[in-house]
Amino acid sequence: MKLNSITPNNLIDTLSSTQKKVARFINMNESEADLTTVRLGQDIATNWIPKVPFVRSLADFADMSVLEFSENALVYFGPRLLGENLFRKVYSKHLDAVLQKKIATPAVDLLASKDKDTKILMPIKAAIAVACLAIPLAEYSLNYVKNLFTLKVFKQADFNNIANLNKNKIEDPEHQKKVKESAKKHIKLAGLLTAGCFALSALLATKGKNSKFLSSLSEAVLAPGNKLFKNDAKKAVKFNKYFSIDFANKNGRLVMSNGQLTSCVVVGGVGYFGSAKDRGKQNFLEVLYRFPLVGFYVITGSTLFEKGFKKMLQNKESYKNIIGKDLAVPKLHELPQLAQKIAAKNKTSVEAEYKKLFKQKSMIVLAPFLFSVGVMGFFVAGVSRYFTQYRYNRDAKRHGGKEA
């Protein structure tokens, strides 16, 4: 194959049918246009599919599915719909074209640059971010909506019955009433807190630039690390990454940041634990086992695993051409050009070098994904359900056939 004939398309044509499927998977992951859909698909693959083989009843399946799909839709589509398409337009419509574009600039970058427009932009950005706290608050309420759904459709509020732990499946009307009242109370609370966020958001947008307090509050919301670690830039950067509710910038568009994901996990987790406690001891203990592992992995685990995996491969001679010193890995469409350079240097076949790079790229992408599905998906789901049944049987045995 001639060098001047090398293009991404005809090199991909040299791959096997299985490799082409892997290439499509990698390409979808690296495609900005498909990012939301891909992340949604990955979440379903790691959080919903692995639980399906371990469902314990139709009610358990419906219960789990309603929560997973509604949470995914909320988390992955909410920021774009509320942040980019709604509140950005509402709060920046009075700004000129230049300032409207700057809205997407991260707050930490605005503060570092000491841009003259920072005083105007920070309260607007904070207003958008605070308004979008409606997303984690909605996730909080979804856990209670799930309880109401299961109670309405399956007439069950006792987790022991939902999970098919108790074969008699006798429901206590008083317990059902408590679960229903608790769900309504917490959904109402989430609604009131959301209204409060909208009110604060409007205040920041309209009065923020002329108020010293609101300006300071904007910085605390968007760059809390700068406030807490004024003399330690590294700690400030790391804290901002996981606890700032500012949006990330993707080619001028507002997209979900790590900090917003953290807020969804933390706030949603409070609702997860509360709604589980309402339905019984075993539900609470199952969540107590599973949620910290999955929550930590969602926030940092994937990144940590990928980074550690690339560091391990970086030490191997065969991966020196594809993993840079900063652990950067070329995108799929960049591999043909890299293969050309390596082939010219080593006087080898471009096709052979491309296939070698593709296999290495596949390993770097697929290993973390398979880890997510296998360990954080099937293993955690299976073990958590096993121990729930074990605890229930143990408690029932201790108390003469009935759980304490």
C-alpha positions in Angstrom: 0.0 0.0 0.0 1.5 3.4 -1.0 2.1 6.1 1.5 0.1 8.7 -0.4 -2.9 6.3 -0.6 -3.2 6.0 3.2 -6.4 7.4 4.6 -8.3 6.5 7.8 -11.0 4.7 5.7 -8.9 2.4 3.6 -6.7 1.4 6.6 -9.8 0.5 8.6 -10.8 -1.7 5.6 -7.8 -3.8 6.3 -9.1 -4.8 9.7 -11.1 -8.0 10.4 -14.9 -7.8 10.9 -14.5 -8.0 14.7 -11.9 -5.3 14.7 -14.1 -3.1 12.6 -16.9 -3.4 15.2 -14.3 -2.4 17.9 -13.3 0.5 15.7 -16.9 1.7 15.5 -17.2 1.5 19.3 -14.0 3.5 19.8 -15.1 6.0 17.1 -18.5 6.5 18.9 -16.7 7.1 22.2 -14.5 9.8 20.6 -17.3 11.4 18.6 -18.4 14.7 20.2 -21.7 14.5 18.3 -22.5 11.1 19.9 -21.0 11.7 23.3 -24.3 12.0 25.2 -25.8 8.9 23.5 -22.5 6.9 24.0 -22.3 7.8 27.7 -25.9 6.8 28.2 -25.2 3.5 26.4 -22.2 2.9 28.6 -24.1 3.6 31.7 -26.8 1.2 30.7 -24.1 -1.4 29.9 -22.4 -1.1 33.3 -25.3 -0.3 35.6 -28.5 -1.9 34.2 -27.6 -4.9 32.0 -25.4 -6.6 34.8 -28.3 -6.3 37.2 -30.8 -8.0 34.9 -29.5 -11.6 35.5 -29.8 -11.1 39.2 -33.4 -9.7 39.4 -35.5 -11.4 42.0 -39.0 -10.6 40.8 -40.9 -8.6 38.2 -41.4 -5.9 40.8 -37.6 -5.8 41.4 -36.9 -5.6 37.7 -39.4 -2.8 37.1 -38.2 -1.0 40.2 -34.6 -1.1 39.1 -35.3 -0.3 35.5 -37.5 2.7 36.2 -34.8 4.3 38.4 -31.9 3.5 36.1 -33.4 4.8 32.9 -34.9 7.9 34.5 -31.7 8.7 36.2 -29.7 8.2 33.0 -32.0 10.4 31.0 -31.9 13.1 33.7 -28.1 13.1 34.2 -27.0 12.9 30.6 -29.6 15.1 28.9 -30.5 17.4 31.8 -27.4 19.6 31.7 -27.7 20.2 27.9 -31.4 21.0 28.1 -31.4 23.1 31.2 -27.9 24.6 31.2 -27.1 25.1 27.5 -30.5 25.4 25.9 -32.6 27.1 28.6 -30.8 29.1 31.3 -27.8 30.1 29.2 -30.2 31.7 26.7 -32.4 33.3 29.4 -29.6 34.8 31.5 -27.2 35.9 28.7 -29.7 37.3 26.2 -28.9 40.9 27.4 -25.2 40.4 26.8 -23.4 41.3 23.6 -22.2 38.5 21.2 -18.7 38.5 22.6 -19.8 38.1 26.2 -22.4 35.4 25.3 -19.6 33.3 23.9 -17.5 33.8 27.0 -20.2 32.2 29.1 -18.8 28.8 28.2 -15.3 29.8 29.5 -14.7 27.9 32.9 -14.8 30.2 35.9 -11.3 29.2 37.0 -10.0 30.3 33.6 -11.8 33.6 33.9 -10.4 34.3 37.4 -6.9 33.3 36.3 -6.9 35.6 33.3 -8.3 38.5 35.3 -10.5 39.3 32.3 -12.2 42.7 32.7 -15.5 41.0 31.9 -15.2 38.5 34.8 -17.2 40.6 37.2 -20.1 40.5 34.7 -19.8 36.9 33.7 -19.2 35.2 37.1 -22.7 35.9 38.5 -24.3 34.8 35.2 -22.4 31.6 35.2 -23.2 31.0 38.8 -26.9 31.7 38.1 -26.9 29.0 35.4 -25.1 26.5 37.6 -27.3 27.1 40.6 -30.5 26.8 38.5 -29.2 23.4 37.3 -29.0 22.1 40.8 -32.5 21.1 39.9 -30.9 18.1 38.2 -29.4 16.4 41.3 -32.6 17.5 43.3 -34.7 15.8 40.7 -32.5 12.7 41.0 -33.1 12.8 44.8 -36.8 12.8 44.3 -36.7 10.0 41.7 -35.8 7.5 44.4 -39.1 8.3 46.1 -41.0 8.4 42.8 -39.7 4.8 42.3 -41.2 3.8 45.7 -44.6 5.3 44.7 -44.4 3.5 41.3 -43.8 0.1 42.9 -46.5 0.7 45.5 -49.0 1.8 42.8 -48.3 -0.9 40.2 -47.3 -3.9 42.3 -49.0 -3.0 45.6 -45.7 -3.5 47.4 -43.7 -1.3 49.8 -41.8 -4.0 51.7 -38.4 -4.6 50.2 -38.5 -8.2 51.4 -41.5 -8.8 49.2 -40.2 -6.8 46.2 -36.9 -8.7 46.3 -38.7 -12.0 46.8 -36.9 -12.6 50.1 -40.1 -13.3 51.9 -42.1 -16.0 50.0 -45.3 -15.2 51.9 -45.3 -11.6 50.5 -47.7 -10.2 53.1 -47.9 -6.4 53.1 -48.5 -4.3 56.2 -51.0 -1.5 55.3 -49.4 0.8 58.0 -46.0 0.3 56.4 -47.4 1.1 53.0 -48.9 4.3 54.3 -45.6 5.4 55.9 -43.7 4.7 52.6 -46.3 6.7 50.6 -46.3 9.6 53.0 -42.5 9.7 53.3 -42.2 9.7 49.5 -44.7 12.6 49.1 -42.9 14.5 51.8 -39.5 14.2 50.3 -40.7 14.9 46.7 -42.3 18.1 48.1 -39.0 19.0 49.9 -37.1 18.5 46.6 -39.6 20.8 44.9 -39.2 23.5 47.5 -35.4 23.3 47.3 -35.5 23.5 43.5 -37.7 26.6 43.8 -35.2 28.1 46.2 -32.4 27.4 43.7 -34.3 29.1 40.9 -34.9 32.1 43.1 -31.2 32.4 44.1 -30.3 31.9 40.4 -32.5 34.8 39.3 -31.0 37.0 42.1 -27.5 36.2 41.0 -28.3 36.9 37.4 -30.0 40.2 38.0 -28.1 41.7 41.0 -24.8 39.7 41.1 -22.5 42.1 39.3 -23.4 45.0 41.7 -23.2 43.0 44.9 -20.0 42.2 46.7 -21.6 39.4 48.6 -23.2 37.8 45.5 -19.9 38.2 43.6 -18.1 36.3 46.4 -20.9 33.7 46.5 -20.5 33.2 42.7 -16.8 32.5 43.1 -17.5 30.1 46.0 -20.0 28.2 43.8 -17.9 28.1 40.7 -14.4 27.8 42.1 -14.6 26.7 45.7 -11.1 25.4 45.7 -9.8 28.9 45.1 -11.6 30.0 48.3 -10.5 27.1 50.4 -6.9 26.7 49.2 -5.7 30.2 48.4 -2.0 29.3 48.9 -2.1 25.8 47.3 -2.9 25.9 43.6 -2.7 22.1 43.2 -5.2 21.4 45.9 -7.4 24.2 44.5 -7.4 22.6 41.1 -8.2 19.1 42.4 -11.0 20.4 44.7 -12.5 22.4 41.9 -12.5 19.4 39.6 -14.7 17.4 41.9 -16.7 20.0 43.8 -17.3 23.0 41.5 -20.8 23.0 40.0 -19.6 25.1 37.0 -20.2 23.6 33.6 -17.4 22.3 31.5 -16.7 23.8 28.1 -17.0 21.7 25.0 -16.3 23.7 21.9 -18.3 26.7 23.3 -21.1 24.6 24.6 -22.0 24.0 28.3 -21.6 20.3 29.2 -21.7 18.4 32.5 -18.5 18.7 34.5 -17.0 16.3 37.1 -18.2 18.5 39.9 -21.8 18.4 38.7 -21.6 14.6 38.4 -20.4 14.6 42.0 -23.4 16.7 43.1 -25.7 14.2 41.3 -24.1 11.2 43.1 -24.1 12.9 46.5 -27.5 14.5 46.5 -29.0 11.5 44.6 -27.3 9.2 47.1 -29.1 10.9 50.0 -32.4 10.1 48.4 -31.2 6.6 47.5 -30.4 5.8 51.2 -33.6 7.5 52.5 -36.0 5.8 50.2 -34.3 2.5 50.8 -34.6 2.9 54.6 -38.3 3.5 54.2 -38.8 0.2 52.5 -36.9 -1.9 55.1 -33.6 -3.0 56.7 -32.4 -5.2 53.9 -32.9 -2.5 51.2 -30.9 -0.1 53.3 -28.1 -2.6 53.9 -28.0 -3.5 50.2 -27.6 0.1 49.3 -25.1 0.7 52.0 -22.9 -2.0 50.5 -23.3 -1.1 46.8 -23.7 2.6 46.7 -20.3 3.7 48.1 -18.5 1.5 45.6 -20.5 2.5 42.6 -20.7 6.1 43.6 -17.0 6.4 44.1 -16.3 4.7 40.9 -18.7 6.9 39.0 -17.0 10.1 40.3 -13.3 9.0 40.2 -12.9 5.3 39.8 -13.1 5.1 36.0 -10.5 7.9 35.6 -8.3 6.4 38.2 -8.4 3.0 36.7 -7.8 4.3 33.2 -4.9 6.4 34.4 -3.3 3.5 36.3 -3.8 1.1 33.4 -2.1 3.5 31.0 0.8 4.0 33.4 1.2 0.3 33.5 1.2 0.0 29.7 3.5 3.0 29.3 6.3 1.1 30.9 6.1 -1.5 28.1 8.3 -1.0 25.1 5.6 -2.0 22.7 3.3 0.9 23.8 5.9 3.7 23.7 4.6 4.9 20.3 1.0 5.3 21.4 1.1 6.5 25.0 2.8 9.8 25.5 4.7 11.0 28.6 1.5 12.8 29.8 -0.5 9.6 29.2 -2.1 11.2 26.1 -3.3 8.6 23.5 -4.0 9.5 19.9 -7.6 9.4 18.7 -8.6 6.7 16.2 -8.5 9.0 13.2 -5.0 10.0 14.1 -3.6 6.5 14.0 -3.0 6.4 10.1 -0.7 9.4 10.3 1.1 8.0 13.3 1.5 4.6 11.5 3.0 6.4 8.5 5.6 8.1 10.6 6.6 4.9 12.4 6.7 2.9 9.2 8.9 5.5 7.5 11.2 5.5 10.6 11.4 1.7 10.9 11.2 1.0 7.1 8.2 -1.3 7.7 4.7 -1.7 6.3 2.3 1.1 7.1 -0.5 -1.5 7.3 1.4 -3.6 9.8 2.2 -0.6 12.0 -1.5 0.6 11.8 -2.8 -2.8 12.9 -0.3 -2.9 15.8 -1.4 0.6 16.9 -5.0 -0.3 16.5 -4.6 -3.4 18.8 -2.9 -1.2 21.4 -5.6 1.4 21.1 -8.3 -1.2 21.5 -6.6 -2.6 24.7 -6.4 0.9 26.2 -10.1 1.6 25.5 -11.7 -1.8 26.1 -9.9 -2.9 29.3 -11.5 -0.1 31.4 -14.8 -0.6 29.8 -14.8 -4.4 30.5 -13.6 -3.7 34.0 -16.6 -1.5 34.5 -19.0 -4.1 33.2 -17.4 -7.1 34.9 -16.3 -5.8 38.3 -18.5 -2.7 38.9 -21.4 -4.3 37.1 -21.8 -8.0 37.4 -19.6 -8.6 40.4 -21.0 -5.9 42.6 -24.6 -6.6 41.5 -24.2 -10.3 42.1 -22.4 -10.1 45.5 -24.8 -7.4 46.9 -27.8 -9.5 46.1 -26.2 -12.7 47.5 -25.4 -11.0 50.8 -28.9 -9.5 51.0 -30.4 -13.0 50.8 -27.8 -14.3 53.2 -28.6 -11.6 55.8 -32.3 -12.1 55.4 -32.0 -15.9 55.9 -29.7 -15.4 58.9 -32.0 -12.9 60.6 -35.1 -15.1 59.9 -33.4 -18.1 61.4 -32.5 -16.2 64.5 -36.0 -15.0 65.0 -38.0 -18.2 64.3 -38.6 -17.7 60.6 -39.3 -14.0 60.7 -36.8 -11.2 60.0 -36.3 -8.8 62.9 
